[in-house]
């Protein structure tokens, strides 16, 4: 039974993780990152998929580290801590949206090799950190789920790990699909600016709604 529980839990965890990547706050955050300069580069599908995968790695690391600690302690995340993590996501969405809007005026092409390498390092690091914040916010709910439905520690940790892997795959695939059309749109400067403003407004609106919901329900 434990082996069967781990196997079925892992399969379900991967599928749920892929669906989890499509939640509005995740899409808003990654969209603002994909509309930054050099986010897609010369190979738009590959670079966009790498950006989505970076988000997924950060998301998985924080999710599994916090979740595994709670599972081993057989404890749930305190409600106030969970709310604080959720509020942090809301603030991050607002900040990313503002950056997407106000960063339009500062966009200038970088021509030397050092700046190009710096851009790619920054574009990989930022989604990693954004994903980590999302992972913290989701760790409490996921831990409560596995504690309630799975009976062994191995099954619980495996489920959370595969859930994170599924979210990484889901976001990488989605980003890769969106990379090519975004690269085509970015060929027109006016379209790029309009897209950045639209994505930024959506991210800010979602962040304000998210934060208001948390504050009023506390």
N, C-alpha and C positions, 0 to 999 in steps of 0.2 A: 504493500500500500504506500509506504513513503516514496518509493521510486516512481510509482504511478502518479502520486500527488505532485512530485517535482516536475515530471514530464508534462502533465496537463497544465500545471500552473505556469510553467515556462512558456508553453505555446500561447496560452491566453495572455500572459504578461507581455509578450512581444507584440501581439496584435493590439492590445489596449495601449501600449506605448506608442505605436504608430498612429493610432487615432488621437492620442493625447497631444501629439505634435501639431495637430490641426486646430487646437483651441485658439480662440480669438486673441488672447494676450500673447501667445507664442508667435502667432502669425504677424501681429502688429510689431512686435520687437524685431523679428528677423526681417520684416519688410523695410523698416527704417534703416537697417544695416545694409540691405541689398541696394539701396538707392544712394549710398555714399560713393565718393570717387574711387575708382579702381576696385570696386567690390566684385566686379565680374571679370575685368581684365581682358586679355586677348583670347582666352578660352572660356567664354561665359558660362557654359554648362558646368565645366569642371570647377571653376573658381566659385561659382554660386553653390554647388554641392558641397565643396569644402567648407564654405561659410556655414551652411546648415549643419554639417557634421560637427564643426567646432562648437556650435551652440549645443548640439546633442551631447557632446563629450562633457562639457561643463555641467549641463543639466544632470547627466548620469552620475558624475562624480559626487556632487553635493547630495543628490537624492540617495545614493547608495551609502555614502559615509554616515549621514545623519540617520537614515532609515535603519541601517544595520546596527548602529549604536542603540537605537530605541528598541529594536527587536531583541538584542542580547540582554538589555535591561528589562525587557517585557513591560515597557512603559510607552505611553502616548505623549505626543508633543503637547505641552501646556497650551491652552487656548490663547492666552495672551501672546505667547511666543509665535504661534501660528499666525495670529492676526498681524503681528509686527512684520513677519516675513511677507505676508500678502500686501501690506501697506508699502513695503519696500519695492515690491513689483510695480505697484501703482505709481510710485515716485519715479521709478526707472522708466516706465512707459512715457510719462510726461517729459522726462529729461531727453529721452531718445527722440520723441516727437519734436521738441523744441530744437534739438540739434539738427534734425532733418530739415526743418523750415528755415532757421536762421543760418544754417551752414551753407545754404545755396549760394549766398553772396561771396563766400570765401573760397569757392571751388576754383582752383586753378590747376592746370596740368603740371605734373612734376616731370622734369626732363632728365635728371641725372640718375645714375644707377643707385646711389645711396638712398635717395628719396623714394625710388621705386621699391627697394627692399623694405624700407621702413613702412611704406604703405601696406605692403602685404603682411608684414608682421603685425601691424596695428589692426588690420582687418581680420586677422585670425585670432588675436587676443581679445578683442572686444566681444565677439559673439560667445567666446568661452566664458567670460565673466557674466554676460547677460544670461546665458544658459544656467550658470551656477546659481544665480539669484532665483530663477524660476524653479530650479530643483529644490532649493531650500523651502520655497513656498509650498511645493507639492509633497514634501516629505512627510508631513504630519498626517494628511489624509491617506496617503498610500500605506503608511505604517499601520494606521487604524484598520485599513482594509485587510492587510495580510494577517494581522493578529486575530482578526475576527473569522477569517475564512480558511487559513492554512494552519495545520497542527504542529509542524516541525520547524525548527529554526532554519535548517537547510533549505526547505521549500520556500520559506518566507524571503530569505536573502536572495535565493535564485530567482524568485518571481520579480523582486525589485530590480535586480541586475538586468534581467531580460526585458523588463518594462523600460528601463533606460536605454537599452540597445534598440528596442523598437522605436522609441522616440527619436533616437539618433538617425536611424534608417529613414524614418518617415520625413524628418525635416531635411535630410540630405537629398532625398528623392524630390521632394517638393521644390526645394531651392534650385536643384538642377534643372527641373522642368521650367521654372520661371526665369532662369538665368538668360536664356537666349532671347526671349521677347524683351526683357529689360535692357539687354545690351543693344537691341535694335532701336528701342525707344530713346536710349541715351545718346544716340547719334545726333539727335536734334536737341540743342541746348534748351530751347523753350519748353519742349515736352518733358525733358528731365527735371527742370525746375518745377513745372506744374505737378509732376508725379511726386516729387519730394515733398511739396507742400501738402498734397492730398494725403499722402501716407503719414506725414507728420501730424496733420490735424486729426486723423483717425486714431493715431497712437495717443495723442494728448486727450482726446475725448474719452477713449477707453480707460486711460489712466485715471482721469477725474471721476468717471463713473465707478471704477473699481475701488478707488480710495474712499469715495463718499459712502459706498455700500458697507465697507469695512468699519468706517468711523461711526456711522449711524447704528450699526448692529452691535457695536461693542458695549 
